[in-house]
């Protein structure tokens, strides 16, 4: 019934509108989820709190002022802490000649730190001769105001490398008996290694320890201070300066220092150990990041898939409902306008010119009209006793595109004939122009097809 079809079409329209609205609502979440996924994928691992190099100002925290004093006179120099860079320090290394007055003449000795803090150290090792110029000092209480240097193998150092010296040169201060050295009293100078593993000699003195020759500025107060490479790793201890040239200076190589530290069982950290620990830490952090990142990507991809599927589902529902609605509209519309059709305002009719239905007319549309004796399947139903007429004799419809009638014999027993006497082949459509006639079984049951303005009331029966 028409009202049922109308209700169904109304429900389809509501479904299309609702599905379209839901598709629209799910489009933005889908795009937002995709943007979030792209952002997560673009994230890269960045190691945090990891240092593979140290700046000079960071290395200043490894250097301390050493003072030997008696009756207002004495000597001073620099020292550097050794031990665990992440813990408190108790050992300091300096030149032997810096503490010579204390060891040989009994001068008071102290290592000064920040805020007038100082400690009186024990001289664990002392040597000042042609073979070595080195002393190891141990303070009573470990401190955290200084950090241990990280020591690089001096055999790895090559000429041309940049280097930095840190210490308390007497040209950077006016030394007197009241001077207290803290970090602010330090001087940082830079230069280049010009010779490696060099044994210096001048003014009749011959030395047997190995040094780096460099042009970094050092002076008396620099003695015992560290020489560092461009990454901030300890490579030598500043010891000698050529009195004839400020640009020719010597520092005892780190391997000479570590040999003596090993002999006394004093622990220290090498650059290889430190970098290995850093790489291990980075690798561990990388694995944690990758695991967390992969999980985040997986969750984001699942969100994208879910929101996209919702969007596509509602789009599909809306499209399906639209197709069904279109089909219902086409099927329900009696007048089908084909591609290329132009409505000429005429209607198509089937006129019965002879037989049971003589004088009657039937409108022919794009829907197939069936002629025969079967009242269930036929549009025009002949009485059962009509001779020559089959149950489903033939069918006809109007092709709006070609403006012609299409007649097909449906396998009748006695056939369907055209006006020229030709019998139609079963199941093969035949095109009839307006004004054509055809007969079922014989001319006793004759029909004519034609097109007229309006309802065709002016059409006369033809015999």
C-alpha positions in Angstrom: 0.0 0.0 0.0 1.1 3.6 -0.7 1.0 4.7 2.9 3.3 1.8 3.9 5.7 2.7 1.2 5.6 6.4 2.2 6.3 5.5 5.9 9.2 3.3 4.8 10.6 6.0 2.6 10.3 8.5 5.5 12.2 6.1 7.8 14.9 5.7 5.2 15.2 9.5 5.0 15.5 9.7 8.8 18.1 6.9 8.7 20.1 8.7 6.0 20.0 12.0 8.0 20.9 10.2 11.3 23.8 8.2 9.7 25.1 11.3 8.0 25.1 13.2 11.2 26.8 10.4 13.1 29.4 10.1 10.3 30.0 13.9 10.6 30.4 13.6 14.3 32.9 10.7 14.0 35.0 12.4 11.3 36.8 14.9 13.6 37.7 12.3 16.3 39.1 10.2 13.5 41.3 13.0 12.2 42.3 14.0 15.7 43.3 10.4 16.4 45.3 10.3 13.2 47.1 13.6 14.1 47.9 12.3 17.5 49.3 9.1 16.0 51.5 11.1 13.6 52.7 13.2 16.5 53.5 10.1 18.6 55.3 8.5 15.7 57.4 11.6 15.2 58.7 11.5 18.7 62.4 10.5 19.0 64.5 9.3 21.8 66.4 12.0 23.7 68.8 10.8 26.5 68.2 12.8 29.7 70.7 13.7 32.3 73.5 12.2 30.3 76.8 13.9 29.8 79.6 12.7 27.5 81.5 15.9 27.8 82.1 18.6 30.5 82.6 22.3 30.2 85.5 24.1 31.9 83.2 25.7 34.5 82.0 22.2 35.4 85.6 21.0 35.7 86.5 24.0 38.0 84.6 22.0 40.7 87.4 19.4 40.6 90.2 21.9 41.4 91.2 23.0 44.9 93.9 25.5 46.2 96.9 24.1 48.2 98.8 26.4 50.5 102.0 25.7 52.5 102.7 28.5 54.9 104.9 29.4 57.8 105.5 32.8 59.4 103.9 34.6 56.5 105.9 32.9 53.7 105.5 29.7 51.8 104.3 28.3 48.5 101.0 27.6 46.9 99.6 25.6 44.0 96.7 23.7 42.6 95.3 20.2 43.0 92.5 18.1 41.6 90.3 15.5 43.2 90.4 11.8 42.3 87.9 9.1 43.1 84.2 8.4 42.2 82.8 11.4 40.2 79.4 10.6 41.6 80.4 10.5 45.2 82.3 12.4 47.9 86.0 12.8 47.4 88.9 12.4 49.9 92.0 12.3 47.7 93.7 15.2 45.9 96.7 15.0 43.6 99.3 17.8 43.1 102.9 18.3 42.2 105.6 17.2 44.7 107.2 20.7 44.6 103.9 22.3 45.7 104.1 20.5 49.1 107.9 20.4 49.4 108.0 23.0 52.2 105.6 21.0 54.2 107.3 17.6 53.7 110.9 18.8 54.1 110.6 22.0 56.2 107.4 21.4 58.3 105.4 24.2 56.9 101.6 24.2 57.7 99.6 22.7 54.8 95.9 23.1 53.9 93.6 22.5 51.0 91.1 25.3 50.6 87.6 25.0 49.3 84.6 27.3 49.2 83.3 29.7 51.9 86.7 29.8 53.7 86.4 26.0 54.3 89.6 24.1 54.4 91.1 20.8 55.7 94.6 19.8 56.7 95.6 16.9 54.5 97.8 13.9 55.1 100.5 13.5 52.5 100.0 9.9 51.4 102.7 10.0 48.7 105.4 12.5 47.9 108.1 12.5 45.2 110.0 15.5 43.7 113.0 14.5 41.6 113.9 13.9 38.0 111.8 10.7 37.9 108.5 12.3 39.1 107.0 15.4 40.5 103.8 14.3 42.3 102.1 14.1 45.7 98.9 12.5 46.8 97.0 14.2 49.6 94.2 12.8 51.8 91.8 15.0 53.7 90.3 13.8 57.0 86.7 14.0 55.9 85.3 13.3 52.5 83.5 16.3 50.9 81.0 16.9 48.1 82.0 20.5 47.3 84.6 19.0 44.8 84.1 16.3 42.3 86.7 13.8 41.0 88.1 14.2 37.5 87.6 11.5 34.9 90.9 10.3 33.6 91.7 9.6 30.0 94.5 7.2 28.8 97.3 9.6 27.8 98.4 7.2 25.0 95.2 8.1 23.1 96.2 11.8 23.0 97.6 13.1 19.7 99.2 16.3 18.7 96.9 19.1 17.6 94.3 18.3 20.2 92.8 21.3 22.1 93.4 21.4 25.8 92.4 23.5 28.9 94.4 24.3 32.0 92.6 25.2 35.3 94.4 26.4 38.4 95.5 29.3 40.6 98.4 31.0 38.7 100.1 33.8 40.7 99.5 36.1 37.7 95.8 35.9 38.3 95.9 37.1 41.9 98.0 39.1 44.4 99.3 36.4 46.7 99.8 37.2 50.3 99.5 35.3 53.5 95.8 36.1 53.9 94.8 34.8 50.5 92.0 32.2 50.6 91.6 30.3 47.3 88.1 29.3 46.1 86.6 28.6 42.7 86.4 32.4 41.9 90.2 32.6 42.2 90.8 30.0 39.5 91.9 30.8 35.9 90.9 28.8 32.9 93.2 29.0 29.8 93.3 27.0 26.6 95.8 25.9 24.0 96.9 23.0 21.8 99.0 19.9 22.4 102.2 20.3 20.4 104.2 17.2 21.5 103.1 13.9 23.2 105.0 11.7 25.6 107.8 14.2 25.6 110.7 14.1 28.2 111.6 17.8 28.8 115.1 19.1 29.5 116.5 22.6 29.8 119.0 24.7 31.8 121.0 21.5 32.5 118.1 19.6 34.0 117.1 16.2 32.6 113.7 14.8 33.5 112.6 11.2 33.0 108.9 11.4 33.3 106.7 11.8 30.2 104.9 15.0 29.5 102.7 16.8 27.0 104.2 19.9 25.5 101.5 22.6 24.9 101.0 26.3 24.6 98.3 26.7 27.2 99.2 29.5 29.7 100.4 28.2 33.1 102.4 29.9 35.8 103.7 29.0 39.3 100.2 28.7 40.9 99.1 26.3 38.1 101.5 23.6 39.4 99.6 20.5 40.3 96.4 21.6 38.5 94.7 19.5 35.7 95.2 19.7 32.0 91.9 18.6 30.3 91.0 17.6 26.7 88.2 19.3 24.8 85.7 16.9 26.3 86.7 17.8 29.9 88.6 14.6 30.6 91.9 14.7 32.6 94.9 14.0 30.4 97.9 15.5 32.4 99.0 17.5 35.5 100.5 20.9 34.9 104.1 20.9 36.1 106.7 22.9 34.2 107.0 26.1 32.2 109.9 27.1 29.9 111.3 30.3 31.5 112.3 31.5 28.0 108.8 31.1 26.5 105.3 31.3 28.0 103.9 29.3 25.1 106.1 26.2 25.9 104.8 24.4 28.9 104.8 20.8 30.2 102.3 18.6 32.0 102.9 15.1 33.3 100.8 12.6 31.3 97.9 10.9 33.0 99.4 7.4 32.7 102.3 8.4 35.0 99.6 9.6 37.5 97.4 6.5 37.3 100.4 4.2 37.8 101.1 5.7 41.2 97.4 5.8 42.1 97.2 2.0 41.3 100.3 1.4 43.4 98.6 3.0 46.4 95.2 1.4 45.8 93.5 4.7 45.2 90.4 4.3 43.0 89.6 6.6 40.1 87.4 6.5 37.1 88.7 6.4 33.5 87.0 8.0 30.5 86.5 4.5 29.0 84.7 3.3 32.1 82.6 6.4 32.3 81.6 6.4 28.6 80.8 2.7 28.8 78.4 3.4 31.8 76.9 6.3 29.9 76.3 4.1 26.8 74.8 1.5 29.0 72.5 4.0 30.6 71.5 5.4 27.2 70.8 1.9 25.9 68.6 1.2 28.9 66.7 4.5 28.5 66.4 3.7 24.8 64.8 0.4 25.5 62.4 1.9 28.0 61.5 4.7 25.5 61.0 2.2 22.7 58.8 0.0 24.8 56.7 2.9 26.0 56.7 4.5 22.5 55.6 1.2 20.8 52.8 0.8 23.3 51.7 4.4 22.7 51.8 3.9 18.9 49.8 0.7 19.2 47.1 2.4 21.4 47.0 5.4 19.0 46.6 3.1 15.9 43.8 1.2 17.7 42.1 4.5 18.3 42.5 5.6 14.7 41.1 2.2 13.5 38.1 2.4 15.9 37.1 6.0 15.0 37.7 5.4 11.3 35.5 2.3 11.3 32.8 4.2 13.1 32.9 6.9 10.4 33.0 4.5 7.5 30.1 2.4 9.1 27.8 5.4 9.3 28.8 6.5 5.8 28.0 3.0 4.5 24.6 3.0 6.3 23.7 6.4 4.9 24.8 5.3 1.4 22.9 2.0 1.6 19.7 3.8 2.8 20.1 6.3 0.0 20.4 3.5 -2.6 17.3 1.8 -1.2 15.4 5.1 -1.2 16.4 5.8 -4.8 15.3 2.3 -5.9 11.9 2.8 -4.2 11.5 6.1 -5.8 12.3 4.7 -9.3 10.1 1.7 -8.8 7.2 3.8 -7.4 7.4 6.3 -10.2 5.3 5.0 -13.1 7.0 7.2 -15.5 10.7 6.4 -15.7 12.8 9.0 -17.5 15.7 7.2 -19.2 19.1 8.6 -20.0 18.7 10.8 -23.0 14.8 10.9 -22.8 13.0 14.1 -23.4 9.3 14.1 -22.3 7.2 15.0 -25.3 3.9 15.2 -23.4 2.4 12.2 -25.0 1.1 9.0 -23.4 1.4 5.5 -24.8 -1.6 3.2 -25.1 -2.5 -0.4 -26.1 -5.9 -0.5 -28.0 -7.8 -3.8 -28.5 -9.2 -3.6 -32.0 -10.7 -7.1 -32.2 -11.7 -9.8 -29.8 -12.9 -10.1 -26.2 -11.6 -6.6 -25.2 -12.5 -4.8 -28.5 -12.8 -1.1 -27.9 -10.8 -1.0 -24.7 -7.5 0.8 -24.2 -4.7 0.4 -21.7 -1.9 2.8 -20.8 1.5 1.3 -21.5 4.5 2.5 -19.4 8.0 1.5 -18.8 6.7 -1.3 -16.6 6.0 -4.6 -18.4 2.4 -5.4 -19.1 1.5 -9.1 -19.5 -1.3 -10.5 -21.7 -2.8 -14.0 -21.1 -5.3 -16.2 -19.2 -3.5 -16.3 -15.9 -5.3 -13.9 -13.6 -2.4 -14.0 -11.1 0.4 -13.0 -13.5 -1.3 -11.1 -16.3 -2.2 -7.5 -16.6 -4.8 -8.1 -19.3 -6.6 -11.4 -18.4 -8.6 -13.3 -21.1 -11.4 -15.6 -20.1 -10.3 -19.2 -19.6 -12.4 -20.5 -22.6 -10.8 -18.0 -25.1 -9.4 -20.2 -27.9 -5.7 -19.8 -28.8 -4.7 -17.7 -25.8 -2.0 -19.1 -23.5 -1.8 -18.6 -19.8 1.1 -16.2 -20.2 0.9 -15.4 -23.9 3.0 -12.2 -24.4 4.2 -9.0 -22.8 4.7 -5.4 -23.8 6.2 -2.2 -22.4 7.1 1.3 -23.8 10.8 2.3 -24.2 10.8 6.0 -23.4 14.4 6.3 -24.8 13.6 5.0 -28.3 9.9 6.0 -28.2 9.0 2.5 -29.3 6.9 -0.4 -27.9 8.7 -3.6 -27.0 6.7 -6.8 -27.7 7.8 -10.3 -26.6 6.2 -13.6 -27.1 6.4 -15.6 -23.8 6.2 -19.1 -25.4 2.6 -19.1 -26.3 1.2 -22.3 -27.9 -0.4 -20.6 -31.0 2.0 -17.7 -31.3 2.0 -13.9 -31.5 1.9 -12.4 -35.0 2.7 -9.0 -36.5 0.6 -7.2 -39.0 2.8 -8.6 -41.9 2.0 -12.1 -40.7 5.4 -12.7 -39.2 5.4 -14.9 -36.1 7.5 -13.7 -33.1 10.3 -15.9 -31.9 9.8 -17.0 -28.3 11.6 -14.7 -25.8 13.0 -12.4 -28.5 11.8 -8.8 -28.1 10.4 -7.0 -31.1 10.3 -3.3 -31.5 6.9 -1.8 -32.6 6.4 1.8 -33.8 3.3 3.7 -32.8 0.4 2.7 -35.1 1.6 -0.9 -35.4 -0.8 -3.9 -34.8 -0.2 -7.5 -33.6 -2.5 -10.5 -33.0 -2.6 -13.3 -30.4 -3.1 -16.7 -32.2 -5.0 -15.2 -35.1 -6.6 -11.9 -36.2 -9.6 -12.6 -33.9 -7.6 -11.1 -31.0 -5.9 -8.0 -32.4 -4.3 -5.1 -30.7 -2.8 -1.8 -31.8 -0.1 0.4 -30.1 0.0 4.2 -30.4 0.8 7.4 -28.7 -1.5 10.4 -28.3 -1.8 13.7 -26.5 -3.7 13.4 -23.2 -5.5 10.1 -22.5 -6.0 9.0 -26.2 -9.8 9.4 -26.1 -9.7 10.5 -29.8 -8.3 7.2 -30.9 -10.7 5.2 -33.1 -10.9 1.5 -33.3 -9.2 0.0 -36.4 -10.4 -3.2 -38.1 
